[in-house]
Amino acid sequence: MKIKPSAAIRKNYNEIATLCKESGEPVYLTKNGEGDLVIMDIGVFEKRERMLNLREQLVAVEEDRINGKKGYSIDEATSCMQKAVQEVLNDKS
């Protein structure tokens, strides 16, 4: 965990940006000794968001399964994935 005073972002933006990119970790900014903001590399943030969205979807699917909602067989899921991949490939052509 990297912690910097909030004034550091104004004075040392490039240094902090480099720190975020090289470490892949968020940098916590403080104001008057208290936590104020968190900054991070945009690529790391986007990956984190994708992971959180996937986790939410998996939780929703698990809740549906527990509540008895009908799911898909492995063959049905495989067929859907193959169709989706084919559509993507066709769109690139």
MMTF fields as JSON, N, C-alpha, C and O atoms, coordinates in Angstrom:
{
  "mmtfVersion": "1.0.0",
  "mmtfProducer": "UNKNOWN",
  "numBonds": 371,
  "numAtoms": 372,
  "numGroups": 93,
  "numChains": 1,
  "numModels": 1,
  "chainsPerModel": [1],
  "groupsPerChain": [93],
  "chainIdList": ["A"],
  "bondAtomList": [4, 2, 8, 6, 12, 10, 16, 14, 20, 18, 24, 22, 28, 26, 32, 30, 36, 34, 40, 38, 44, 42, 48, 46, 52, 50, 56, 54, 60, 58, 64, 62, 68, 66, 72, 70, 76, 74, 80, 78, 84, 82, 88, 86, 92, 90, 96, 94, 100, 98, 104, 102, 108, 106, 112, 110, 116, 114, 120, 118, 124, 122, 128, 126, 132, 130, 136, 134, 140, 138, 144, 142, 148, 146, 152, 150, 156, 154, 160, 158, 164, 162, 168, 166, 172, 170, 176, 174, 180, 178, 184, 182, 188, 186, 192, 190, 196, 194, 200, 198, 204, 202, 208, 206, 212, 210, 216, 214, 220, 218, 224, 222, 228, 226, 232, 230, 236, 234, 240, 238, 244, 242, 248, 246, 252, 250, 256, 254, 260, 258, 264, 262, 268, 266, 272, 270, 276, 274, 280, 278, 284, 282, 288, 286, 292, 290, 296, 294, 300, 298, 304, 302, 308, 306, 312, 310, 316, 314, 320, 318, 324, 322, 328, 326, 332, 330, 336, 334, 340, 338, 344, 342, 348, 346, 352, 350, 356, 354, 360, 358, 364, 362, 368, 366],
  "bondOrderList": [1, 1, 1, 1, 1, 1, 1, 1, 1, 1, 1, 1, 1, 1, 1, 1, 1, 1, 1, 1, 1, 1, 1, 1, 1, 1, 1, 1, 1, 1, 1, 1, 1, 1, 1, 1, 1, 1, 1, 1, 1, 1, 1, 1, 1, 1, 1, 1, 1, 1, 1, 1, 1, 1, 1, 1, 1, 1, 1, 1, 1, 1, 1, 1, 1, 1, 1, 1, 1, 1, 1, 1, 1, 1, 1, 1, 1, 1, 1, 1, 1, 1, 1, 1, 1, 1, 1, 1, 1, 1, 1, 1],
  "groupList": [{"groupName": "MET", "atomNameList": ["N", "CA", "C", "O"], "elementList": ["N", "C", "C", "O"], "formalChargeList": [0, 0, 0, 0], "bondAtomList": [1, 0, 2, 1, 3, 2], "bondOrderList": [1, 1, 2], "singleLetterCode": "M", "chemCompType": "L-PEPTIDE LINKING"}, {"groupName": "LYS", "atomNameList": ["N", "CA", "C", "O"], "elementList": ["N", "C", "C", "O"], "formalChargeList": [0, 0, 0, 0], "bondAtomList": [1, 0, 2, 1, 3, 2], "bondOrderList": [1, 1, 2], "singleLetterCode": "K", "chemCompType": "L-PEPTIDE LINKING"}, {"groupName": "ILE", "atomNameList": ["N", "CA", "C", "O"], "elementList": ["N", "C", "C", "O"], "formalChargeList": [0, 0, 0, 0], "bondAtomList": [1, 0, 2, 1, 3, 2], "bondOrderList": [1, 1, 2], "singleLetterCode": "I", "chemCompType": "L-PEPTIDE LINKING"}, {"groupName": "PRO", "atomNameList": ["N", "CA", "C", "O"], "elementList": ["N", "C", "C", "O"], "formalChargeList": [0, 0, 0, 0], "bondAtomList": [1, 0, 2, 1, 3, 2], "bondOrderList": [1, 1, 2], "singleLetterCode": "P", "chemCompType": "L-PEPTIDE LINKING"}, {"groupName": "SER", "atomNameList": ["N", "CA", "C", "O"], "elementList": ["N", "C", "C", "O"], "formalChargeList": [0, 0, 0, 0], "bondAtomList": [1, 0, 2, 1, 3, 2], "bondOrderList": [1, 1, 2], "singleLetterCode": "S", "chemCompType": "L-PEPTIDE LINKING"}, {"groupName": "ALA", "atomNameList": ["N", "CA", "C", "O"], "elementList": ["N", "C", "C", "O"], "formalChargeList": [0, 0, 0, 0], "bondAtomList": [1, 0, 2, 1, 3, 2], "bondOrderList": [1, 1, 2], "singleLetterCode": "A", "chemCompType": "L-PEPTIDE LINKING"}, {"groupName": "ARG", "atomNameList": ["N", "CA", "C", "O"], "elementList": ["N", "C", "C", "O"], "formalChargeList": [0, 0, 0, 0], "bondAtomList": [1, 0, 2, 1, 3, 2], "bondOrderList": [1, 1, 2], "singleLetterCode": "R", "chemCompType": "L-PEPTIDE LINKING"}, {"groupName": "ASN", "atomNameList": ["N", "CA", "C", "O"], "elementList": ["N", "C", "C", "O"], "formalChargeList": [0, 0, 0, 0], "bondAtomList": [1, 0, 2, 1, 3, 2], "bondOrderList": [1, 1, 2], "singleLetterCode": "N", "chemCompType": "L-PEPTIDE LINKING"}, {"groupName": "TYR", "atomNameList": ["N", "CA", "C", "O"], "elementList": ["N", "C", "C", "O"], "formalChargeList": [0, 0, 0, 0], "bondAtomList": [1, 0, 2, 1, 3, 2], "bondOrderList": [1, 1, 2], "singleLetterCode": "Y", "chemCompType": "L-PEPTIDE LINKING"}, {"groupName": "GLU", "atomNameList": ["N", "CA", "C", "O"], "elementList": ["N", "C", "C", "O"], "formalChargeList": [0, 0, 0, 0], "bondAtomList": [1, 0, 2, 1, 3, 2], "bondOrderList": [1, 1, 2], "singleLetterCode": "E", "chemCompType": "L-PEPTIDE LINKING"}, {"groupName": "THR", "atomNameList": ["N", "CA", "C", "O"], "elementList": ["N", "C", "C", "O"], "formalChargeList": [0, 0, 0, 0], "bondAtomList": [1, 0, 2, 1, 3, 2], "bondOrderList": [1, 1, 2], "singleLetterCode": "T", "chemCompType": "L-PEPTIDE LINKING"}, {"groupName": "LEU", "atomNameList": ["N", "CA", "C", "O"], "elementList": ["N", "C", "C", "O"], "formalChargeList": [0, 0, 0, 0], "bondAtomList": [1, 0, 2, 1, 3, 2], "bondOrderList": [1, 1, 2], "singleLetterCode": "L", "chemCompType": "L-PEPTIDE LINKING"}, {"groupName": "CYS", "atomNameList": ["N", "CA", "C", "O"], "elementList": ["N", "C", "C", "O"], "formalChargeList": [0, 0, 0, 0], "bondAtomList": [1, 0, 2, 1, 3, 2], "bondOrderList": [1, 1, 2], "singleLetterCode": "C", "chemCompType": "L-PEPTIDE LINKING"}, {"groupName": "GLY", "atomNameList": ["N", "CA", "C", "O"], "elementList": ["N", "C", "C", "O"], "formalChargeList": [0, 0, 0, 0], "bondAtomList": [1, 0, 2, 1, 3, 2], "bondOrderList": [1, 1, 2], "singleLetterCode": "G", "chemCompType": "PEPTIDE LINKING"}, {"groupName": "VAL", "atomNameList": ["N", "CA", "C", "O"], "elementList": ["N", "C", "C", "O"], "formalChargeList": [0, 0, 0, 0], "bondAtomList": [1, 0, 2, 1, 3, 2], "bondOrderList": [1, 1, 2], "singleLetterCode": "V", "chemCompType": "L-PEPTIDE LINKING"}, {"groupName": "ASP", "atomNameList": ["N", "CA", "C", "O"], "elementList": ["N", "C", "C", "O"], "formalChargeList": [0, 0, 0, 0], "bondAtomList": [1, 0, 2, 1, 3, 2], "bondOrderList": [1, 1, 2], "singleLetterCode": "D", "chemCompType": "L-PEPTIDE LINKING"}, {"groupName": "PHE", "atomNameList": ["N", "CA", "C", "O"], "elementList": ["N", "C", "C", "O"], "formalChargeList": [0, 0, 0, 0], "bondAtomList": [1, 0, 2, 1, 3, 2], "bondOrderList": [1, 1, 2], "singleLetterCode": "F", "chemCompType": "L-PEPTIDE LINKING"}, {"groupName": "GLN", "atomNameList": ["N", "CA", "C", "O"], "elementList": ["N", "C", "C", "O"], "formalChargeList": [0, 0, 0, 0], "bondAtomList": [1, 0, 2, 1, 3, 2], "bondOrderList": [1, 1, 2], "singleLetterCode": "Q", "chemCompType": "L-PEPTIDE LINKING"}],
  "groupTypeList": [0, 1, 2, 1, 3, 4, 5, 5, 2, 6, 1, 7, 8, 7, 9, 2, 5, 10, 11, 12, 1, 9, 4, 13, 9, 3, 14, 8, 11, 10, 1, 7, 13, 9, 13, 15, 11, 14, 2, 0, 15, 2, 13, 14, 16, 9, 1, 6, 9, 6, 0, 11, 7, 11, 6, 9, 17, 11, 14, 5, 14, 9, 9, 15, 6, 2, 7, 13, 1, 1, 13, 8, 4, 2, 15, 9, 5, 10, 4, 12, 0, 17, 1, 5, 14, 17, 9, 14, 11, 7, 15, 1, 4],
  "groupIdList": [1, 2, 3, 4, 5, 6, 7, 8, 9, 10, 11, 12, 13, 14, 15, 16, 17, 18, 19, 20, 21, 22, 23, 24, 25, 26, 27, 28, 29, 30, 31, 32, 33, 34, 35, 36, 37, 38, 39, 40, 41, 42, 43, 44, 45, 46, 47, 48, 49, 50, 51, 52, 53, 54, 55, 56, 57, 58, 59, 60, 61, 62, 63, 64, 65, 66, 67, 68, 69, 70, 71, 72, 73, 74, 75, 76, 77, 78, 79, 80, 81, 82, 83, 84, 85, 86, 87, 88, 89, 90, 91, 92, 93],
  "secStructList": [7, 3, 3, 3, 3, 6, 2, 2, 2, 2, 2, 7, 2, 2, 2, 2, 2, 2, 2, 2, 2, 2, 2, 7, 1, 7, 3, 3, 3, 3, 3, 6, 6, 3, 3, 3, 3, 3, 3, 7, 7, 2, 2, 2, 2, 2, 2, 2, 2, 2, 2, 2, 2, 2, 2, 2, 2, 2, 2, 2, 2, 2, 2, 2, 2, 2, 6, 6, 7, 7, 7, 7, 7, 2, 2, 2, 2, 2, 2, 2, 2, 2, 2, 2, 2, 2, 2, 2, 2, 2, 2, 2, 7],
  "xCoordList": [0.846, 0.0, 0.893, 1.783, 0.635, 1.385, 0.516, -0.644, 1.071, 0.326, 1.11, 2.308, 0.419, 1.035, 0.092, -1.123, 0.631, -0.242, -0.894, -0.306, -2.104, -2.823, -2.054, -2.199, -1.25, -0.466, 0.516, 0.93, 0.892, 1.865, 1.328, 2.107, 0.031, -0.521, -0.342, -0.112, -0.443, -0.25, 1.214, 1.541, 2.076, 3.507, 4.215, 5.16, 3.77, 4.506, 3.595, 3.656, 2.759, 1.813, 2.516, 2.119, 3.552, 4.24, 4.836, 4.778, 5.403, 5.991, 4.919, 5.123, 3.793, 2.716, 2.095, 1.768, 1.929, 1.397, 2.313, 1.84, 3.608, 4.581, 4.504, 4.563, 4.375, 4.258, 3.031, 3.11, 1.907, 0.684, 0.896, 0.534, 1.478, 1.659, 2.653, 2.41, 3.771, 4.814, 4.424, 4.731, 3.753, 3.412, 2.136, 1.956, 1.247, -0.04, -0.945, -1.97, -0.565, -1.338, -1.928, -1.406, -3.018, -3.564, -2.654, -1.913, -2.724, -2.013, -3.075, -3.999, -2.934, -3.881, -3.374, -2.225, -4.239, -3.888, -4.557, -5.722, -3.807, -4.336, -4.475, -3.781, -5.38, -5.571, -5.649, -6.516, -4.739, -4.652, -4.506, -5.065, -3.75, -3.463, -4.569, -4.419, -5.662, -6.789, -6.914, -6.583, -7.383, -7.608, -8.572, -9.592, -8.257, -9.084, -9.46, -10.641, -8.471, -8.709, -7.824, -6.818, -8.231, -7.419, -7.269, -8.255, -6.038, -5.818, -5.115, -4.361, -5.384, -4.762, -4.668, -5.349, -3.821, -3.644, -4.974, -5.685, -5.313, -6.606, -6.748, -7.838, -5.673, -5.735, -6.039, -6.829, -5.414, -5.662, -7.105, -7.782, -7.566, -8.938, -9.937, -10.89, -9.726, -10.65, -10.67, -11.732, -9.511, -9.456, -10.223, -10.97, -10.037, -10.74, -12.256, -13.008, -12.697, -14.119, -14.68, -15.773, -13.933, -14.39, -14.517, -15.473, -13.544, -13.581, -14.771, -15.45, -15.023, -16.15, -17.479, -18.388, -17.593, -18.818, -19.029, -20.147, -17.966, -18.065, -18.487, -19.334, -17.902, -18.251, -19.736, -20.415, -20.239, -21.656, -22.53, -23.541, -22.138, -22.906, -22.889, -23.912, -21.731, -21.627, -22.475, -23.105, -22.495, -23.327, -24.802, -25.566, -25.201, -26.599, -26.981, -28.067, -26.089, -26.358, -26.447, -27.311, -25.572, -25.595, -26.884, -27.467, -27.326, -28.584, -29.756, -30.651, -29.736, -30.779, -30.77, -31.823, -29.575, -29.461, -30.019, -30.765, -29.655, -30.127, -31.65, -32.304, -32.204, -33.655, -34.409, -35.62, -33.687, -34.327, -34.578, -35.284, -34.025, -34.213, -33.479, -32.354, -34.142, -33.538, -32.314, -32.348, -31.255, -30.032, -29.848, -30.809, -28.632, -28.289, -27.399, -26.587, -27.558, -26.662, -25.313, -25.2, -24.313, -22.99, -23.073, -22.446, -23.843, -23.989, -24.667, -24.267, -25.698, -26.384, -25.45, -25.417, -24.706, -23.772, -22.679, -22.312, -22.156, -21.119, -21.647, -20.951, -22.864, -23.472, -23.63, -23.338, -24.083, -24.236, -22.885, -22.785, -21.852, -20.524, -19.986, -19.393, -20.192, -19.724, -20.425, -19.79, -21.727, -22.469, -21.933, -21.773, -21.659, -21.158, -19.79, -19.53, -18.927, -17.596, -17.727, -17.043, -18.6, -18.795, -19.31, -18.89, -20.21, -20.735, -19.622, -19.559, -18.759, -17.633, -16.706, -16.268, -16.412, -15.532, -16.15, -15.441, -17.452, -18.139, -18.149, -18.045, -18.273, -18.268, -16.909, -16.837, -15.839, -14.491, -14.192, -13.267, -14.961, -14.702, -15.167, -15.025],
  "yCoordList": [-1.169, 0.0, 1.235, 1.382, 2.11, 3.358, 4.488, 4.618, 5.306, 6.419, 7.7, 7.769, 8.714, 10.012, 11.112, 10.917, 12.271, 13.395, 13.929, 13.848, 14.471, 14.943, 16.028, 16.15, 16.81, 17.862, 17.251, 17.923, 15.995, 15.349, 15.215, 15.226, 15.091, 14.923, 16.209, 16.16, 17.339, 18.618, 18.836, 19.315, 18.49, 18.753, 17.684, 17.987, 16.433, 15.302, 14.375, 13.156, 14.946, 14.123, 13.005, 11.843, 13.352, 12.341, 11.231, 10.061, 11.587, 10.587, 9.634, 8.421, 10.188, 9.35, 8.502, 7.337, 9.073, 8.308, 7.129, 6.019, 7.368, 6.303, 5.244, 4.048, 5.674, 4.748, 3.845, 2.636, 4.433, 3.647, 2.628, 1.46, 3.07, 2.187, 1.067, -0.089, 1.407, 0.396, -0.592, -1.779, -0.124, -1.023, -1.809, -2.91, -1.24, -1.888, -1.829, -2.508, -1.017, -0.892, 0.506, 1.45, 0.638, 1.972, 2.787, 2.237, 4.096, 5.012, 5.747, 6.335, 5.707, 6.352, 7.748, 7.929, 8.736, 10.119, 10.53, 10.216, 11.23, 11.689, 13.204, 13.911, 13.675, 15.11, 15.33, 14.778, 16.137, 16.374, 15.064, 14.898, 14.146, 12.881, 11.841, 10.746, 12.148, 11.223, 10.767, 11.523, 9.549, 9.055, 9.962, 10.373, 10.28, 11.2, 10.614, 10.571, 10.161, 9.663, 8.449, 8.219, 7.689, 6.579, 6.788, 7.043, 6.682, 6.77, 5.502, 4.879, 5.14, 3.934, 4.005, 4.806, 3.164, 3.06, 2.67, 1.815, 3.275, 3.026, 1.57, 1.006, 0.954, -0.456, -1.367, -2.302, -1.097, -1.885, -1.663, -2.606, -0.419, -0.107, -0.846, -1.439, -0.817, -1.479, -2.985, -3.605, -3.579, -5.023, -5.317, -6.293, -4.473, -4.64, -4.548, -5.343, -3.601, -3.434, -4.663, -5.125, -5.194, -6.404, -7.578, -8.351, -7.704, -8.795, -8.637, -9.615, -7.421, -7.184, -7.455, -8.036, -7.037, -7.301, -8.797, -9.29, -9.517, -10.968, -11.61, -12.503, -11.16, -11.711, -11.478, -12.371, -10.287, -9.997, -10.937, -11.442, -11.168, -12.06, -13.482, -14.167, -13.921, -15.279, -15.433, -16.471, -14.417, -14.461, -14.535, -15.3, -13.737, -13.753, -15.126, -15.629, -15.731, -17.061, -18.093, -18.969, -17.999, -18.938, -18.773, -19.76, -17.532, -17.304, -17.919, -18.527, -17.755, -18.367, -19.883, -20.507, -20.471, -21.935, -22.387, -23.364, -21.672, -22.031, -21.919, -22.711, -20.932, -20.72, -21.605, -21.46, -22.526, -23.506, -23.06, -23.745, -21.942, -21.488, -22.433, -22.852, -22.766, -23.676, -23.026, -21.86, -23.784, -23.308, -23.945, -24.4, -23.975, -24.556, -25.763, -25.805, -26.744, -27.894, -27.465, -26.395, -28.289, -27.993, -27.893, -27.02, -28.78, -28.74, -27.45, -26.859, -27.014, -25.772, -24.57, -23.683, -24.553, -23.448, -23.433, -22.369, -24.604, -24.696, -24.189, -23.463, -24.565, -24.122, -22.599, -21.957, -22.03, -20.563, -19.867, -18.859, -20.398, -19.791, -19.889, -18.94, -21.033, -21.194, -20.219, -19.653, -20.018, -19.049, -17.632, -16.868, -17.287, -15.949, -15.721, -14.653, -16.707, -16.596, -16.436, -15.608, -17.224, -17.148, -15.77, -15.233, -15.195, -13.857, -12.815, -11.919, -12.927, -11.995, -12.133, -11.137, -13.368, -13.595, -13.074, -12.517, -13.244, -12.753, -11.225, -10.634, -10.586, -9.115, -8.536, -7.425, -9.277, -8.803, -8.936, -8.3, -9.752, -9.987, -8.836, -8.872],
  "zCoordList": [0.0, 0.0, 0.0, 0.838, -0.955, -1.057, -0.52, -0.911, 0.374, 0.955, 0.725, 1.002, 0.213, -0.065, 0.411, 0.411, 0.818, 1.146, -0.133, -1.211, -0.011, -1.194, -1.945, -3.161, -1.251, -1.923, -2.916, -3.861, -2.721, -3.607, -5.028, -5.981, -5.185, -6.533, -7.333, -8.542, -6.68, -7.379, -7.723, -8.809, -6.812, -6.995, -7.809, -8.537, -7.698, -8.276, -9.079, -8.923, -9.932, -10.675, -11.442, -11.354, -12.188, -13.01, -12.161, -12.538, -11.026, -10.128, -9.593, -9.544, -9.2, -8.658, -9.767, -9.541, -10.963, -12.091, -12.407, -12.649, -12.403, -12.652, -11.56, -11.847, -10.321, -9.196, -9.374, -9.154, -9.771, -9.998, -11.115, -10.972, -12.218, -13.371, -13.075, -13.421, -12.437, -12.191, -11.109, -11.218, -10.066, -8.961, -9.236, -8.717, -10.054, -10.285, -9.072, -9.016, -8.104, -6.872, -6.767, -7.359, -6.014, -5.806, -4.893, -4.079, -5.041, -4.148, -3.345, -3.906, -2.039, -1.136, -0.831, -0.428, -1.026, -0.731, 0.567, 0.81, 1.392, 2.669, 2.663, 1.933, 3.486, 3.683, 5.186, 5.864, 5.692, 7.141, 7.91, 8.993, 7.333, 8.004, 7.916, 8.46, 7.255, 7.119, 5.675, 4.761, 5.453, 4.107, 3.357, 3.909, 2.096, 1.324, -0.037, -0.383, -0.814, -2.158, -2.435, -1.765, -3.439, -3.937, -5.433, -6.124, -5.947, -7.391, -7.847, -7.1, -9.095, -9.621, -11.133, -11.774, -11.693, -13.128, -13.768, -13.239, -14.877, -15.527, -15.967, -15.871, -16.446, -16.849, -15.676, -15.798, -14.543, -13.331, -12.869, -12.46, -12.935, -12.546, -13.429, -12.923, -14.747, -15.667, -15.436, -15.492, -15.177, -14.884, -13.605, -13.531, -12.599, -11.325, -11.537, -10.974, -12.331, -12.606, -13.318, -12.993, -14.291, -14.993, -14.026, -14.095, -13.124, -12.146, -11.204, -10.89, -10.755, -9.854, -10.553, -9.959, -11.812, -12.572, -12.759, -12.615, -13.078, -13.23, -11.913, -11.895, -10.824, -9.506, -9.213, -8.707, -9.528, -9.319, -10.148, -9.661, -11.395, -12.259, -11.71, -11.714, -11.241, -10.693, -9.436, -9.236, -8.596, -7.385, -7.774, -7.185, -8.771, -9.21, -9.756, -9.47, -10.54, -11.09, -9.971, -10.005, -8.991, -7.87, -7.059, -6.61, -6.874, -6.163, -6.942, -6.354, -8.263, -9.095, -8.939, -8.81, -8.952, -8.818, -7.476, -7.403, -6.412, -5.076, -4.996, -4.318, -5.693, -5.668, -6.661, -6.83, -7.322, -8.185, -9.614, -10.354, -10.014, -11.39, -12.336, -12.065, -13.466, -14.429, -15.067, -15.46, -15.161, -15.797, -17.158, -17.779, -17.607, -18.904, -18.701, -17.776, -19.576, -19.547, -20.124, -20.724, -19.944, -20.495, -22.012, -22.613, -22.635, -24.096, -24.557, -25.56, -23.822, -24.184, -24.027, -24.88, -22.947, -22.709, -23.77, -24.269, -24.116, -25.148, -26.481, -27.191, -26.823, -28.07, -28.088, -29.097, -26.99, -26.909, -27.068, -27.768, -26.425, -26.529, -27.953, -28.465, -28.587, -29.964, -30.901, -31.79, -30.713, -31.519, -31.292, -32.244, -30.038, -29.724, -30.354, -30.908, -30.274, -30.876, -32.384, -32.986, -32.993, -34.449, -34.855, -35.879, -34.069, -34.362, -34.297, -35.139, -33.318, -33.19, -34.389, -34.965, -34.759, -35.902, -37.193, -38.03, -37.369, -38.556, -38.601, -39.676, -37.435, -37.371, -37.761, -38.287, -37.509, -37.835, -39.315, -39.821, -40.014, -41.452, -42.297, -43.519]
}
